[in-house]
Amino acid sequence: MPYATNDGVRIRYEVEGSGPPLVLHIGYIGGLEDWADAGYVAPLARRFRVLRLDPRGQGQSDTPHDPAAYAAPCRVGDVLAVLDAEGIERAHFWGYSLGGWVGFALGVFAPDRIASLILGGAHPFTGNPRPVVGDFFLDGFRDGMAPFVAACEADDPAYFVSAGERDRWLAADPAALRAARLTNLTEPDLERDAVAAIQAPTLIYAGTHDDPEPKAQGARLIANATFVGLEGLDHAQAMNRANVVLPHALAFLAGPATNASGTS
């Protein structure tokens, strides 16, 4: 399996298909296999050169335990390292949840490397710093991954899209996930003016049961962005229901503004 390296941290990635390059960045805890399990990769690989990566701290990428290793410039650098490893100058980027937030950061810090952005279940302004005490994830990981996975399933028996996804969560490194979460709660928000200056064609989407208004506000802030609310879906479902999400994404990627942006 290929790896890219960003300042000593190895990032695992996979490549399928041919055509314009499209990066897929999964959310917190998840792994690159989740995209395939949910049904995204096969249809996308018929039209795009699809690059999926394991975010640092997750999957088979390196798992540093220092919260500073999870700052926005590090995560942006991971995506750029994958592009550089494959000799790609510019790519379309699709991120969900944490991956969507990384997409906003890419639009701010590396706009010349991004042809378009699809950002699901995320918005750019989380209101940091947020409370650390009583945080669902920090508390949930203290006793390891098994109790946390059990709590997710108790809340929703269909929480995991596949047995493989469940197994990957059980095998995750809770210390790395805690370090990443600490940074997520405390690092400064992106500058509002910098987000508003994003020029790439952008599609933002979220389930209507996933607090959609902040995501819609993010779309209104960016001149070349549109927002789609997915009726009746919550946060996990808006990742797992590829049959609902893909038509919107493929129509966006086939649009004139996106095609005009080009890739190389």
C-alpha positions as CSV (number, residue, x, y, z in Angstrom):
1,M,0.0,0.0,0.0
2,P,1.4,3.5,-0.8
3,Y,2.3,6.0,1.8
4,A,3.0,9.7,1.6
5,T,5.1,11.5,4.2
6,N,4.5,14.9,5.7
7,D,7.2,16.1,8.1
8,G,7.9,12.6,9.2
9,V,4.3,11.4,9.6
10,R,3.3,8.7,7.1
11,I,-0.1,8.9,5.5
12,R,-1.6,5.8,3.9
13,Y,-3.6,6.3,0.8
14,E,-5.1,4.3,-2.1
15,V,-5.7,5.2,-5.8
16,E,-8.4,3.8,-8.1
17,G,-9.8,4.7,-11.5
18,S,-8.7,7.3,-14.1
19,G,-9.7,10.8,-15.0
20,P,-9.5,14.1,-13.1
21,P,-8.1,13.6,-9.7
22,L,-10.5,13.5,-6.7
23,V,-9.4,13.2,-3.1
24,L,-11.7,11.6,-0.6
25,H,-11.1,12.5,3.1
26,I,-13.1,10.6,5.7
27,G,-14.2,12.0,9.1
28,Y,-13.0,11.5,12.6
29,I,-12.2,7.9,13.7
30,G,-12.9,6.6,10.2
31,G,-10.7,5.0,7.6
32,L,-10.3,5.2,3.8
33,E,-12.2,1.9,3.5
34,D,-15.4,3.6,4.7
35,W,-15.9,5.2,1.3
36,A,-15.9,1.9,-0.4
37,D,-18.1,0.2,2.2
38,A,-20.7,2.9,1.8
39,G,-20.7,2.6,-2.0
40,Y,-18.9,5.7,-3.2
41,V,-15.7,4.4,-4.8
42,A,-16.9,2.2,-7.6
43,P,-19.1,4.8,-9.3
44,L,-16.6,7.6,-8.7
45,A,-13.7,5.5,-10.1
46,R,-15.5,5.2,-13.4
47,R,-15.1,8.9,-13.9
48,F,-12.2,10.1,-11.7
49,R,-8.8,9.1,-10.4
50,V,-9.9,8.6,-6.8
51,L,-7.4,9.1,-4.0
52,R,-8.5,8.0,-0.5
53,L,-6.4,8.7,2.5
54,D,-6.4,7.6,6.2
55,P,-6.2,10.8,8.2
56,R,-3.3,11.0,10.6
57,G,-4.1,9.3,13.9
58,Q,-6.6,7.0,12.1
59,G,-6.5,3.8,10.1
60,Q,-3.1,2.7,9.0
61,S,-1.5,6.2,8.9
62,D,0.9,7.1,11.7
63,T,-0.8,8.0,15.0
64,P,1.1,10.7,16.9
65,H,0.0,11.3,20.5
66,D,1.0,15.0,20.6
67,P,-2.0,17.3,20.1
68,A,0.1,19.8,18.2
69,A,0.5,17.1,15.4
70,Y,-3.2,17.6,14.5
71,A,-3.3,21.3,13.8
72,A,-4.8,22.5,10.6
73,P,-1.5,23.1,8.7
74,C,-0.5,19.5,9.5
75,R,-3.8,18.1,8.1
76,V,-3.6,20.3,5.0
77,G,0.0,19.2,4.5
78,D,-1.1,15.5,4.6
79,V,-3.4,16.1,1.7
80,L,-0.7,18.0,-0.3
81,A,1.8,15.2,0.5
82,V,-0.5,12.7,-1.1
83,L,-1.0,14.9,-4.2
84,D,2.8,15.4,-4.4
85,A,3.4,11.7,-4.1
86,E,1.2,11.1,-7.1
87,G,2.5,14.1,-9.1
88,I,-0.8,15.9,-9.0
89,E,-0.8,19.7,-9.1
90,R,-4.6,20.3,-8.5
91,A,-7.4,18.0,-7.5
92,H,-11.1,18.0,-6.6
93,F,-11.5,17.5,-2.9
94,W,-14.4,15.7,-1.1
95,G,-14.4,15.6,2.7
96,Y,-17.0,14.5,5.2
97,S,-17.2,15.7,8.8
98,L,-13.6,16.2,9.9
99,G,-12.7,15.8,6.2
100,G,-15.1,18.7,5.4
101,W,-13.4,20.9,7.9
102,V,-10.0,20.0,6.3
103,G,-11.6,21.0,3.0
104,F,-12.3,24.5,4.3
105,A,-8.7,24.7,5.5
106,L,-7.4,23.6,2.1
107,G,-9.5,26.4,0.5
108,V,-7.8,28.9,2.9
109,F,-4.2,27.6,3.0
110,A,-3.7,25.9,-0.4
111,P,-6.3,27.4,-2.8
112,D,-4.0,26.8,-5.8
113,R,-4.1,23.0,-5.3
114,I,-7.9,22.7,-5.2
115,A,-10.1,22.6,-8.3
116,S,-13.3,22.3,-6.3
117,L,-14.6,21.4,-2.9
118,I,-17.4,19.1,-1.7
119,L,-17.8,19.5,2.0
120,G,-20.3,17.3,3.9
121,G,-21.5,17.5,7.5
122,A,-19.1,20.4,8.4
123,H,-18.8,24.1,8.8
124,P,-15.8,26.3,9.3
125,F,-16.6,28.1,12.6
126,T,-16.9,25.8,15.6
127,G,-16.6,28.5,18.2
128,N,-13.3,27.4,19.7
129,P,-12.1,27.1,22.3
130,R,-14.8,24.8,23.4
131,P,-15.1,22.9,26.7
132,V,-12.8,19.9,27.2
133,V,-14.4,18.7,30.4
134,G,-17.4,16.5,29.7
135,D,-16.6,16.1,26.0
136,F,-18.4,13.1,24.5
137,F,-15.3,11.8,22.6
138,L,-12.6,12.6,25.3
139,D,-14.7,10.9,27.9
140,G,-15.7,8.0,25.7
141,F,-12.2,7.0,24.8
142,R,-10.9,6.9,28.4
143,D,-11.7,3.2,28.7
144,G,-10.7,2.2,25.2
145,M,-12.7,1.8,22.0
146,A,-14.9,-1.2,22.9
147,P,-17.2,0.8,25.3
148,F,-17.3,3.7,22.9
149,V,-18.4,1.4,20.0
150,A,-21.0,-0.2,22.2
151,A,-22.4,3.3,23.1
152,C,-22.7,4.2,19.5
153,E,-24.6,1.0,18.7
154,A,-26.9,1.4,21.7
155,D,-27.8,4.8,20.3
156,D,-28.3,3.5,16.8
157,P,-28.1,-0.3,16.0
158,A,-27.4,0.6,12.3
159,Y,-24.7,3.1,13.2
160,F,-21.9,1.3,11.3
161,V,-22.2,0.9,7.5
162,S,-20.3,-2.4,7.6
163,A,-18.8,-4.9,10.0
164,G,-15.4,-3.8,8.7
165,E,-16.0,-0.2,9.8
166,R,-17.0,-1.4,13.3
167,D,-13.8,-3.6,13.4
168,R,-11.7,-0.6,12.4
169,W,-13.1,1.5,15.2
170,L,-12.4,-1.2,17.7
171,A,-8.8,-1.3,16.5
172,A,-8.3,2.5,16.6
173,D,-5.7,4.1,18.8
174,P,-7.7,6.0,21.5
175,A,-4.6,8.0,22.7
176,A,-4.2,9.4,19.1
177,L,-7.9,10.1,18.8
178,R,-7.9,12.0,22.2
179,A,-4.9,14.1,21.0
180,A,-6.7,14.9,17.8
181,R,-9.9,15.8,19.6
182,L,-8.1,18.1,22.0
183,T,-6.7,20.1,19.1
184,N,-10.1,20.1,17.4
185,L,-11.6,21.7,20.5
186,T,-9.0,24.3,21.2
187,E,-7.2,25.5,18.0
188,P,-8.4,28.8,16.7
189,D,-11.2,28.9,14.1
190,L,-10.3,29.7,10.6
191,E,-10.4,33.5,9.8
192,R,-13.8,34.5,8.6
193,D,-12.5,36.7,5.8
194,A,-10.1,34.0,4.6
195,V,-13.0,31.5,4.3
196,A,-15.1,34.1,2.5
197,A,-12.2,34.5,0.0
198,I,-12.4,30.9,-1.1
199,Q,-12.9,31.0,-4.9
200,A,-13.1,27.3,-5.7
201,P,-16.6,26.0,-6.8
202,T,-18.0,24.5,-3.6
203,L,-20.8,22.2,-2.7
204,I,-21.7,21.9,1.0
205,Y,-24.3,19.4,2.2
206,A,-25.7,18.0,5.5
207,G,-28.6,16.0,6.7
208,T,-31.6,18.0,7.9
209,H,-31.3,16.2,11.3
210,D,-27.6,17.3,11.6
211,D,-27.9,20.9,12.6
212,P,-27.8,22.1,9.0
213,E,-28.0,25.9,9.5
214,P,-24.3,26.4,10.4
215,K,-23.4,24.5,7.2
216,A,-25.8,26.6,5.2
217,Q,-24.3,29.7,6.7
218,G,-20.9,28.5,5.5
219,A,-22.2,28.1,2.0
220,R,-23.7,31.6,2.1
221,L,-20.3,33.0,3.1
222,I,-18.5,31.6,0.1
223,A,-19.4,33.4,-3.2
224,N,-19.2,30.3,-5.4
225,A,-20.9,27.8,-3.0
226,T,-24.2,26.1,-2.9
227,F,-25.8,24.1,0.0
228,V,-28.0,21.0,-0.2
229,G,-30.0,19.7,2.8
230,L,-30.5,15.9,2.8
231,E,-34.0,15.4,4.1
232,G,-34.4,13.3,7.2
233,L,-30.8,12.2,7.5
234,D,-28.6,12.6,10.5
235,H,-24.8,12.9,10.6
236,A,-23.9,9.2,10.1
237,Q,-26.6,8.7,7.6
238,A,-25.4,11.6,5.4
239,M,-22.2,9.6,5.0
240,N,-23.6,6.1,4.8
241,R,-26.4,6.8,2.2
242,A,-24.3,7.1,-0.9
243,N,-27.5,6.6,-3.0
244,V,-28.8,9.9,-1.7
245,V,-25.5,11.8,-1.7
246,L,-23.9,10.7,-5.0
247,P,-26.4,12.3,-7.4
248,H,-25.8,15.7,-5.9
249,A,-22.0,15.3,-5.9
250,L,-21.9,14.0,-9.5
251,A,-24.1,16.7,-10.8
252,F,-21.9,19.3,-9.1
253,L,-18.7,17.8,-10.5
254,A,-20.2,17.7,-14.0
255,G,-21.2,21.3,-13.8
256,P,-19.8,24.1,-16.0
257,A,-18.1,26.0,-13.1
258,T,-16.3,22.8,-11.9
259,N,-15.2,21.8,-15.3
260,A,-13.9,25.3,-16.1
261,S,-11.7,25.1,-13.0
262,G,-9.7,22.3,-14.6
263,T,-7.1,20.0,-13.1
264,S,-3.5,19.1,-14.1
